[in-house]
Amino acid sequence: MNMTRAAEFTAELIRTTSRGLAGLSTARLFEKIDGAETRYGEGGFDSWRQALSARLEALASALEADDTKLFADDMVWFRAVITSREIDAKDVGLALESMRETLTAQLPGTTDGSIDRFFDAAVKALAEPATAAAGLTEGSRAHQLFELALLGDLASARNYLLEGVRSETFSLEEAVIDILLPAAREAGRRWHVGEMGVAAEHVITATLRSALHGLTAALPQVKRNGKAVLVTAVPGDAHDTGLVAFALLLEQNGWRVALAGADTPADEIDATARPTAATSSPSPPRSWLSAMRSRATWRPVPV
């Protein structure tokens, strides 16, 4: 991670004040939209504030990673959610503009343009034509697992993964990255575009998570490689399927894994990691990190 102290400070400031900044950004947004109160109705302001708070959290993460694409991708994803609910995509651009104006006005150290490249990347990404998020290919392994999870058939879902790995029909990495995570992402996609209710999405997610835990328990132990790692989610991220999947891959490659789970307080992560992982331990394989990021499950955001 290549992060300056200034960027670290700005990211932390955004994260700790995201609710207030989101409120100010929403106020600016509603001033830009004619008849916003009528268009969005009762509760509309609060819904936008929650959504923009999540976008600011994404910006903080992008700043910490020094990766403009993280924020740009989040805004493109947010546009897909917004438009699936018959909201004008132009409002997303206005929301982006409002957030930039708010941060520039409210946060020290941002008047130097240090955050502009993140917003510029998002503006450029939103200028590209919107494309519908593709669902799973019918008949694919991910689709087959999704159908089992949709039925809530835990035993069959678990056995599908376990037998596939044991028979070498597909590797463990393929089971996680190419099958299970896309199935989880499909549940999120369908919920966001209104093709699936909350209960059905919960059934699928719980079934996939349980199948993953079952796969973890059934695989043989491997020889430790002397490396240790703490796997955890940042504050505000309440999802752990991807974490458990990543932990499984590391464990099966000899790492000693401590799994802290979802929504871990930022000020406790460092203190927890010190006794858990040796500072000299090399990083996990970048191919996994890239694949897990590009195929991560969709995150629910209140809109």
N, C-alpha and C positions, 0 to 999 in steps of 0.2 A: 504494500500500500504506500503510495507516494502522497503524503498529506502534510502540508505545512501547518505550523502552529496556528496561523491565522485561519486557515480553512477548518481546522479542528475546532477552534473557538466558535466560528460562525455556525458550523454544523450543530454543535451542542446548544448554542443559543436558539437556533431555529427549532430544534427538537423540544427544548424545555418550554418554549413559548409558542408552540405551534397552534394551540387553541386560540390564544389571543390574536396572533398574526392572521389566523384563518378568519376570525371574526372581522378584522379590519379589511382583509382582502374581499370578503363577501360583501361588506358594505360598499366598497369601491365597485365591485361587480354589479350590484343592484343599481348603482347610480348610472352605469353604462347601458343597462338593459331597459328599454322603454316598457313600463308596466310590469316590472319584474315581480312585484308583490302579487299582482293579479294572475300573472302567468304561472307562478310556482305555488301560489296559494298558501294556506296556513301551514306552518312548519317548513316552508320552502327555504327560508333563510337558514334555519338550523341544519337542514339537510345539506345545503351547499357548504356551510361552515364545517361540518364533519368531513365532507368530501375533500375540501381544500386543506384541512388539517392533515389528512392522509397524504395528499400530494406534497405538502411541506415536509412530512416525514421522509418521503421518497427523495426529496431534494437533499435533505440532510445526509441520507445514506450515500447519495451520489457524490456529495462533497467529500465525505469521508473516504470514499473509494477513488476519488479524483477521476470519475468516469461520467462524462456528460451523457453518454448513451443510456445509463440507468434512468436518469430523469426523463429523457426524451421518450424512452420506451414506456415509462409509466404514464406519461401524458397521452400517448397514442392509445394505450390500453384504456385509459379513462374515457377518451373520446368514444371508443367502441361501446363502453357501458352506457354512456350518456345517450348516444344515438339509438341504441337498442330500446331505449325507453321514450323514444319519440321526442327528444329534446334537441334543439337546434345545435349542431356542431359548432356554430360560430360562438356560442356561449363559452365553449371550452377555451377558445382563443382569447376571449375577453377575460376569462378567469386567470389564464396564464399572465396576461398583461397586468391584471390587478395584483397578483401575487408579487410580480417583479416591482411594481410601484411601491407596494407596501414594505417590502424588504429594504428597498433603497432608502425609503423615508424613515424606517423605524430602527434598523440595525446599524450599529457602528461598524465601520470597516467595509461596508458594501458599496460605498459611493465610488470606490476605485475601480469598479467594473469586475471585481473578482467573481461575482456570481453571474455576470452577463453571459459568459460562454455556455453556461448550463441552460439558461433561458433561450439563448440563440439556437442551441441545438434542438430544443423542444419546439421552437417556432418553425424551424426547418422541417422537422419530422411531421408536424401537423400540416405543413403545406403540401405534403405528399397525399395523393388520393387515398381515401380510406378504403381498406380492403376488409371484407368480412372474415372473421376468424374461422378458419377451417375446422370442421369437426373431425372425428376419427374416421379413417378409411374403413368402410364396412368389411368385415371378415379379417381385419388385421388382428394381431395378437392383443394389442391394447383394447380394441373394440370387443373382443371376446371376453377379456377380463372385465371390462366395463359392464357388459351385459350380465355377467354373474353377480357383480356388485350391485347392479340395479335391482336384482331379485333379492338382495340381502343374503345370498348363498355363500356364507363365510367359508364353509368347508370346501366347496368346489373352487372358490377363488384362491384359497390358500394352497390347495392341491395343484391347481393349474400352474402356479408359480413354482412350487416345490418340485413337482415332477418334471417340469420343463428344465429346471436347473440340473436336477439329478441325472436326467437322461441326456444332458448336454444338447437338448433341442435349442436352447439359448443359454447364454452365459448369465452369471449373476448380474453383471453390469447391464446387460440387455434387459433382464427382468425388471430391474429398477428404473433405468433411464429411458428405455424404449417402450416399456409396457405399463408398469404401474403408475409412474408419474404422468404420462399422457392420459391415462384413464382418470386420474384424479383431476387433471386440468379440464378434461371434458365435462366433468360434473360441475366445476365452477363456471365454465363457459355457458353451459345450458341454463344454469341458475341466473347468470347475469343478463342473458338475453331473453329471459322470461319463458324458456322452454321447459323449465323444471321448477317445482316448488322447493321450499326450504326443507321439508321433511325428507323428500326423495334425495336431495343433495346430501343431507346428513347421513342417510342410510348408506349411500355409496361411499362417502368419505370414511365412515366408521368401519365399514366392511373392508375397505382397502387398507386402512391403518391396522386393523386386526390381522389381516392376511400377511402384512409386512412383519408384524411382531411374531406371527407363527413361523414365517420363513426364517426369521432371525434365530428363533429357538431351535429349529430343526436342523440347521446347518452345523456341521462339525466344527469344533474349535480349531483354530490355526495357531501356529507358532508365533509368539510375539516377536516383533521386530525392534523392540526397545524404544519405540516412539509413543507419545501420548498426546491426546488432543481433547479439548473441551468443545463440544458442539452445542450451540445455543442460538436462540433467536433474539433479535433486538427488541427493545421495549415497544409495545404496541402490536407486535406480530403474534397473533394468537394461534398460529397454525404450526403443527409439528410433523406432518407427514413427510415433508421433504427432509427435515432434520433426522428423523429416524432412518430414512432411506440412505442418507449420506453417512450416518453413523454405521449402518450395516456394511456399506462398501469399505469403509475404513477398517472396521473390525475384522472383516474377512481378508484383509491384506496385512494383518498383524498389528494394527494400532491398538493401544489401550484407550478406550473411548469413555469419556464421562459425558453423559447426555443431560444437559440442564433443562432442555425443553423450551417451550414457547414463552414469550413475554418476560424475558429475564431483565431485571433492573440493570441499567448500564453501569451504575457505580459499583455493582457487585461482580461484574464479569471478570475484571482483572484480578481481583482478590481471590476469586474461585479458581481461576485458571492457573495461578502461580503454583499451588501445590499439586495441580492435576497434570500439567504438561511441562516437560523439560523445555527450557528456552532454546536449546540447541536442536530441537526436533525439526526436520525439514517440513515444508508445507505439503499438504495433500496433493496428489496429482492434479495438475492444472486442467487436464482433459476432463476430469470429473467435475471440477468447479465450473468449467465452461458449459458442459452439458447440463449440469443441474440448474444453472442460471437460465440457460436458454429454454429449458423445458420445465421450468418451475410451475407449480400449481398457481392458478389465478387467485388473487387475494380479494375477499369480499370487502367492499367499501360502501358505506352508507351514502346513498344518493336519493 
